[in-house]
């Protein structure tokens, strides 16, 4: 399969998606964000801030797992 092969690209997308889902519990734990109260919603600014936190927690989780499996 070449780099431009659609089947290879699809397999890579599926692999990355699976990695993302597998890391989500660790990511959310590292982020340490509280849930919203029932019936209360986050503002757009709060969502952006939480997204930033989750994004960085995901990078940390990914690095932690990669470091752990290479030792």
Secondary structure, DSSP 8 states (H G I E B T S, - for coil): --TT-HHHHHHHHHHHHHHHHHHHHHHHHHHT-----TT----HHHHHHHHHHHHHHHHHHHHHHHHHHH-
